[in-house]
């Protein structure tokens, strides 16, 4: 009797071991999965936090053929789990199994498609494409993404430093870091996370046009009255260069849709009647122009740059008109939160740079506006007929010269 019991126990033990072995085999090896009448080999991996799944098409509707092809996939299961890619006989013209690398070129294509599928703006995708193109030029089109290392990153920084400013280098590094994070989070390829250290750049002080500078611009004989009105419009409203061209007029408001806004949120800018007329004129000129929108709007930036050089301010750029609006508005209302809201910033931290100046300095640079401060946060325009305005320019200037 005892012998029979021992025999039964041994049998059950063997069966239990076989069950455990079969279970482990199923977990560790690729399994079949059917989707839309097609069979796939499913390989599951665990990265320590979550399970990842990779499907390899078997290109057959026959389960018998699928089992045969699954056996071929299982030969390379460990390599596939380690991030290697294979092209199997039913997936290539050579009818043999070969190792294929996930190159920078293919990874960048997949990354840009991912951004597009997930609703990123066209401008964001274009910037990412430009930065990734720089990395591909450095590494080579067939460089495997699995070989992106700390040493490669440092060499890439040296490469960029010969072509770009420190700020430009950091912009490219930020895009590269986002690209690498995407590979880690969304692709089936395991890579060692390289450390990307940004260049340390001293914080640059905000540049703006003081009251004297603005007055000098308005006195330039060669500067067309249309450009004078345009420049005045930008420092009165704090608009970005392309917002008046891309925005929509709704009553006395210029509405900049989220798709056209830098921050991705809708912006509403209150306008005077003269400013509304100017926006209509700018949009009309753009529609009737044969130039590309970017080329057309950039012309205003070039003219402004030339005008600033004429009055002895060659380091100023068109965006400094928006900076001027910000410091002037802060001088008037003394409320950085209100200035942040009017500029359309997503956080007041971005706006705090405009409060870095001593108020006494701003009062010295803008005496007319400083004398008008009454300690109230009203929304009235801070710009009135002051001595920097060209009073010979009136609302008639808004009539398009080309229509006369």
C-alpha positions as CSV (number, residue, x, y, z in Angstrom):
1,X,0.0,0.0,0.0
2,X,2.8,2.4,0.9
3,X,4.5,1.7,-2.4
4,X,1.4,2.6,-4.3
5,X,1.1,5.9,-2.4
6,X,4.8,6.7,-3.1
7,X,4.2,5.9,-6.7
8,X,1.1,8.2,-6.9
9,X,3.1,11.0,-5.2
10,X,6.0,10.6,-7.7
11,X,3.5,10.7,-10.6
12,X,1.8,13.8,-9.3
13,X,5.2,15.5,-8.7
14,X,6.3,14.8,-12.3
15,X,3.0,16.1,-13.6
16,X,3.3,19.3,-11.5
17,X,6.8,19.9,-12.7
18,X,5.7,19.4,-16.3
19,X,2.8,21.9,-15.7
20,X,5.2,24.5,-14.2
21,X,7.7,23.9,-17.1
22,X,5.0,24.3,-19.7
23,X,3.8,27.5,-18.0
24,X,7.3,29.0,-17.9
25,X,7.8,27.9,-21.5
26,X,4.6,29.7,-22.6
27,X,5.6,32.8,-20.7
28,X,9.2,33.0,-22.0
29,X,8.6,31.9,-25.6
30,X,6.7,33.7,-28.4
31,X,3.1,32.7,-28.7
32,X,0.5,32.9,-31.4
33,X,-2.0,35.7,-31.7
34,X,-4.7,36.1,-34.3
35,X,-5.8,39.6,-35.4
36,X,-8.2,40.1,-38.3
37,X,-7.7,36.6,-39.6
38,X,-3.9,37.0,-39.7
39,X,-1.5,35.3,-37.3
40,X,1.3,37.1,-35.4
41,X,4.1,35.9,-33.1
42,X,3.7,37.7,-29.8
43,X,6.8,38.3,-27.7
44,X,6.4,39.7,-24.2
45,X,9.1,41.4,-22.2
46,X,9.2,42.9,-18.7
47,X,11.3,46.1,-18.2
48,X,10.9,46.1,-14.4
49,X,7.9,48.3,-14.4
50,X,5.5,47.1,-17.1
51,X,5.0,44.4,-19.7
52,X,5.8,45.3,-23.3
53,X,4.5,43.4,-26.2
54,X,5.9,43.1,-29.7
55,X,4.0,41.5,-32.6
56,X,5.8,40.0,-35.6
57,X,3.6,39.4,-38.6
58,X,3.6,35.8,-39.8
59,X,1.8,36.7,-43.1
60,X,-0.5,33.7,-43.1
61,X,-4.1,32.8,-42.4
62,X,-3.2,29.1,-41.9
63,X,-2.7,28.1,-38.3
64,X,-0.5,25.2,-39.3
65,X,1.9,27.5,-41.3
66,X,1.7,29.9,-38.4
67,X,3.1,27.3,-36.0
68,X,6.0,26.5,-38.4
69,X,6.8,30.2,-38.6
70,X,6.5,30.7,-34.9
71,X,9.2,28.1,-34.4
72,X,11.5,30.2,-36.6
73,X,10.8,33.3,-34.5
74,X,11.5,31.4,-31.2
75,X,15.0,30.7,-32.4
76,X,15.8,34.4,-32.1
77,X,13.5,35.2,-29.2
78,X,16.2,36.2,-26.7
79,X,17.9,38.5,-29.3
80,X,14.5,40.1,-30.1
81,X,13.9,40.7,-26.4
82,X,17.4,42.4,-26.3
83,X,16.3,44.9,-28.9
84,X,17.5,43.3,-32.1
85,X,15.3,43.3,-35.2
86,X,15.1,40.4,-37.7
87,X,13.6,40.1,-41.1
88,X,12.2,36.6,-41.5
89,X,11.9,34.6,-44.8
90,X,8.2,35.4,-45.3
91,X,9.0,39.2,-44.8
92,X,11.8,39.7,-47.4
93,X,12.6,38.8,-51.0
94,X,15.7,36.8,-50.1
95,X,13.6,34.2,-48.2
96,X,16.1,34.0,-45.3
97,X,16.3,35.2,-41.8
98,X,18.6,38.2,-41.4
99,X,19.4,40.7,-38.7
100,X,18.4,44.3,-39.3
101,X,19.4,47.3,-37.2
102,X,17.1,50.1,-36.1
103,X,18.8,53.0,-37.6
104,X,18.7,56.7,-36.8
105,X,16.9,57.4,-40.1
106,X,14.1,54.9,-39.4
107,X,13.8,56.0,-35.8
108,X,13.5,59.6,-36.8
109,X,10.8,58.8,-39.3
110,X,8.8,56.8,-36.7
111,X,9.3,59.6,-34.2
112,X,8.0,62.4,-36.5
113,X,5.0,60.2,-37.4
114,X,4.3,59.7,-33.7
115,X,4.3,63.5,-33.2
116,X,1.9,63.9,-36.1
117,X,-0.5,61.2,-34.9
118,X,-0.6,62.7,-31.4
119,X,-1.7,66.1,-32.6
120,X,1.6,68.1,-32.3
121,X,1.5,71.4,-34.2
122,X,3.1,71.7,-37.6
123,X,5.7,74.2,-36.2
124,X,6.6,71.7,-33.5
125,X,7.1,68.9,-35.9
126,X,9.2,71.1,-38.2
127,X,11.5,72.1,-35.4
128,X,11.9,68.5,-34.3
129,X,12.6,67.5,-37.9
130,X,15.2,70.2,-38.3
131,X,17.0,69.2,-35.0
132,X,16.8,65.5,-35.8
133,X,18.3,66.2,-39.3
134,X,21.3,67.8,-37.6
135,X,21.8,64.7,-35.5
136,X,21.4,62.4,-38.5
137,X,24.1,64.4,-40.4
138,X,26.4,64.0,-37.5
139,X,25.8,60.3,-36.8
140,X,25.2,59.0,-40.3
141,X,21.9,57.7,-41.7
142,X,22.6,54.1,-40.8
143,X,23.9,54.7,-37.3
144,X,22.1,52.2,-34.9
145,X,20.1,53.9,-32.2
146,X,21.3,51.3,-29.7
147,X,24.8,52.8,-30.0
148,X,23.8,56.3,-28.8
149,X,26.1,56.8,-25.9
150,X,27.4,59.5,-23.5
151,X,30.5,59.8,-25.7
152,X,28.3,60.2,-28.8
153,X,26.4,63.0,-27.1
154,X,29.5,64.9,-26.1
155,X,30.9,64.6,-29.7
156,X,27.6,65.8,-31.0
157,X,27.8,68.9,-28.7
158,X,31.2,69.7,-30.1
159,X,29.8,69.3,-33.7
160,X,26.9,71.6,-33.0
161,X,29.1,74.2,-31.3
162,X,31.0,74.8,-34.5
163,X,27.8,75.6,-36.3
164,X,25.4,77.1,-33.7
165,X,25.2,79.5,-30.8
166,X,25.1,78.0,-27.3
167,X,21.3,78.6,-27.3
168,X,21.0,76.7,-30.6
169,X,23.1,73.8,-29.2
170,X,20.7,73.5,-26.2
171,X,17.6,73.6,-28.4
172,X,19.0,70.7,-30.4
173,X,19.9,68.8,-27.2
174,X,16.4,69.3,-25.8
175,X,14.9,67.8,-29.0
176,X,17.4,64.9,-28.9
177,X,16.5,64.1,-25.3
178,X,12.8,64.0,-26.3
179,X,13.7,61.7,-29.2
180,X,15.6,59.3,-26.9
181,X,12.8,59.3,-24.3
182,X,10.4,58.4,-27.1
183,X,12.6,55.4,-28.2
184,X,12.6,54.2,-24.6
185,X,8.9,54.7,-23.9
186,X,7.3,53.8,-27.2
187,X,9.6,51.7,-29.3
188,X,10.5,48.0,-28.9
189,X,14.2,48.8,-28.7
190,X,16.1,48.8,-25.4
191,X,18.9,51.4,-25.3
192,X,21.2,52.6,-22.5
193,X,19.9,56.0,-21.5
194,X,22.7,58.5,-22.2
195,X,23.2,61.6,-20.0
196,X,22.5,64.8,-21.8
197,X,23.9,67.8,-20.1
198,X,22.9,71.3,-21.4
199,X,25.4,74.0,-21.9
200,X,25.5,76.5,-19.1
201,X,24.4,79.9,-20.5
202,X,24.4,83.1,-18.5
203,X,20.9,84.5,-18.3
204,X,20.6,87.2,-20.9
205,X,19.2,90.5,-19.9
206,X,16.0,91.6,-21.7
207,X,16.6,94.3,-24.4
208,X,14.0,96.9,-25.1
209,X,13.6,100.3,-26.8
210,X,13.6,103.2,-24.4
211,X,11.4,106.2,-25.1
212,X,14.2,108.1,-26.8
213,X,14.8,105.1,-29.2
214,X,11.2,105.0,-30.1
215,X,11.1,108.7,-30.8
216,X,14.2,108.3,-33.1
217,X,12.5,105.6,-35.1
218,X,9.5,107.7,-35.7
219,X,11.7,110.5,-37.0
220,X,13.4,108.4,-39.7
221,X,12.7,110.1,-43.1
222,X,13.4,107.0,-45.2
223,X,11.1,104.8,-43.1
224,X,7.7,104.4,-44.8
225,X,4.8,105.6,-42.7
226,X,3.2,102.1,-43.0
227,X,6.2,100.6,-41.2
228,X,6.1,103.2,-38.5
229,X,2.5,102.4,-37.8
230,X,3.2,98.6,-37.8
231,X,6.1,99.0,-35.4
232,X,4.0,101.1,-33.1
233,X,1.2,98.5,-33.3
234,X,3.5,95.8,-32.0
235,X,4.8,97.7,-29.0
236,X,1.3,98.8,-28.2
237,X,-0.2,95.3,-28.3
238,X,2.7,92.9,-27.4
239,X,1.8,90.7,-30.4
240,X,4.3,88.2,-31.8
241,X,5.3,88.8,-35.4
242,X,2.8,86.5,-37.1
243,X,-0.2,86.8,-34.8
244,X,-1.9,89.8,-36.6
245,X,-1.6,87.9,-39.9
246,X,-2.9,84.6,-38.5
247,X,-5.4,85.9,-36.0
248,X,-9.1,86.6,-36.6
249,X,-10.9,89.8,-35.9
250,X,-14.0,89.5,-33.7
251,X,-15.3,92.9,-32.8
252,X,-12.5,94.8,-31.1
253,X,-10.6,91.6,-30.3
254,X,-7.9,89.9,-32.2
255,X,-8.4,86.1,-31.6
256,X,-5.3,83.9,-32.0
257,X,-6.4,80.3,-32.2
258,X,-4.5,77.6,-30.3
259,X,-3.1,76.1,-33.5
260,X,-1.5,79.5,-34.3
261,X,-0.4,80.4,-30.8
262,X,3.1,79.6,-29.6
263,X,1.8,78.4,-26.3
264,X,-1.0,76.3,-27.8
265,X,-3.7,78.2,-26.0
266,X,-6.1,80.8,-27.4
267,X,-5.0,84.4,-27.1
268,X,-7.3,87.4,-27.1
269,X,-5.9,90.9,-27.7
270,X,-8.0,94.0,-27.3
271,X,-7.5,96.5,-30.1
272,X,-8.4,100.1,-30.8
273,X,-10.2,101.1,-34.0
274,X,-7.0,102.2,-35.6
275,X,-5.3,98.9,-34.7
276,X,-8.2,96.9,-36.1
277,X,-7.8,98.8,-39.4
278,X,-4.1,98.0,-39.5
279,X,-4.7,94.3,-38.9
280,X,-7.2,94.3,-41.8
281,X,-4.6,96.0,-43.9
282,X,-1.8,93.6,-43.0
283,X,-4.0,90.5,-43.7
284,X,-5.1,92.1,-47.0
285,X,-1.5,92.7,-48.1
286,X,-0.6,89.1,-47.2
287,X,-3.5,87.7,-49.2
288,X,-2.6,89.8,-52.3
289,X,1.1,89.0,-52.1
290,X,2.7,86.2,-54.1
291,X,5.4,85.6,-51.4
292,X,5.1,82.8,-48.9
293,X,3.6,83.9,-45.6
294,X,6.9,83.4,-43.7
295,X,8.8,85.4,-46.3
296,X,6.2,88.2,-46.4
297,X,6.1,88.6,-42.6
298,X,9.9,88.3,-42.2
299,X,10.2,91.5,-44.3
300,X,8.9,93.5,-41.4
301,X,11.6,92.0,-39.2
302,X,14.3,93.0,-41.7
303,X,13.1,96.6,-42.0
304,X,12.9,96.9,-38.2
305,X,16.5,95.6,-37.9
306,X,17.7,98.2,-40.4
307,X,15.8,101.0,-38.6
308,X,17.3,100.0,-35.3
309,X,20.8,100.0,-36.8
310,X,20.2,103.5,-38.1
311,X,19.3,104.9,-34.6
312,X,22.4,103.2,-33.1
313,X,20.7,100.0,-31.7
314,X,22.0,97.3,-34.0
315,X,21.6,94.6,-31.4
316,X,17.8,94.9,-31.2
317,X,15.4,92.5,-33.0
318,X,11.8,92.5,-33.9
319,X,10.8,90.5,-30.8
320,X,12.2,93.3,-28.7
321,X,9.0,95.3,-29.6
322,X,7.1,92.7,-27.5
323,X,9.7,93.0,-24.8
324,X,9.2,96.7,-24.8
325,X,5.5,96.3,-24.4
326,X,6.1,94.0,-21.4
327,X,8.4,96.3,-19.5
328,X,6.2,99.3,-20.2
329,X,3.1,97.5,-19.1
330,X,4.8,96.4,-15.9
331,X,5.9,100.0,-15.4
332,X,2.3,101.1,-15.8
333,X,0.4,98.5,-13.7
334,X,3.2,97.2,-11.4
335,X,1.4,93.8,-11.5
336,X,3.5,91.0,-13.1
337,X,0.4,88.7,-13.1
338,X,-1.6,91.0,-15.2
339,X,1.3,91.5,-17.6
340,X,1.7,87.7,-17.8
341,X,-2.0,87.4,-18.7
342,X,-1.8,90.1,-21.4
343,X,1.3,88.5,-23.0
344,X,-0.5,85.1,-23.1
345,X,2.2,83.2,-21.1
346,X,1.2,79.9,-19.6
347,X,3.0,80.6,-16.3
348,X,4.0,83.8,-14.6
349,X,7.6,82.4,-14.2
350,X,8.1,83.1,-17.9
351,X,7.0,86.7,-17.3
352,X,9.1,87.4,-14.2
353,X,12.1,88.3,-16.3
354,X,10.4,91.6,-17.2
355,X,10.3,92.5,-13.5
356,X,14.0,92.2,-13.0
357,X,14.6,95.9,-13.8
358,X,14.7,98.5,-11.1
359,X,11.6,100.7,-11.4
360,X,13.8,103.8,-11.1
361,X,15.6,102.7,-14.3
362,X,12.4,102.1,-16.2
363,X,11.1,105.5,-15.0
364,X,14.3,107.1,-16.4
365,X,14.0,105.3,-19.7
366,X,10.2,106.0,-20.0
367,X,9.6,109.3,-18.2
368,X,6.3,110.0,-20.0
369,X,4.8,106.7,-18.9
370,X,6.2,106.8,-15.4
371,X,4.6,110.2,-14.8
372,X,1.2,108.7,-15.8
373,X,1.3,105.9,-13.2
374,X,-1.6,106.2,-10.8
375,X,-1.3,102.9,-9.0
376,X,-4.3,101.3,-10.5
377,X,-4.5,98.2,-12.7
378,X,-6.7,99.6,-15.3
379,X,-6.7,98.1,-18.8
380,X,-6.5,101.3,-20.7
381,X,-3.8,101.6,-23.3
382,X,-0.6,103.1,-21.9
383,X,0.2,104.6,-25.3
384,X,-1.2,108.0,-26.0
385,X,0.1,111.0,-28.0
386,X,3.5,111.3,-26.5
387,X,6.6,113.0,-28.0
388,X,7.9,109.7,-29.6
389,X,4.8,109.5,-31.8
390,X,5.0,111.0,-35.3
391,X,1.8,113.2,-35.0
392,X,1.8,113.7,-38.7
393,X,0.8,110.1,-39.1
394,X,-2.9,109.6,-38.6
395,X,-5.4,107.0,-39.3
396,X,-5.4,107.7,-43.0
397,X,-2.1,105.9,-43.1
398,X,-4.0,102.7,-42.7
399,X,-5.3,103.0,-46.3
400,X,-3.2,100.7,-48.4
401,X,-0.9,102.8,-50.6
402,X,-1.2,100.2,-53.4
403,X,-5.0,100.8,-53.6
404,X,-4.5,104.5,-54.3
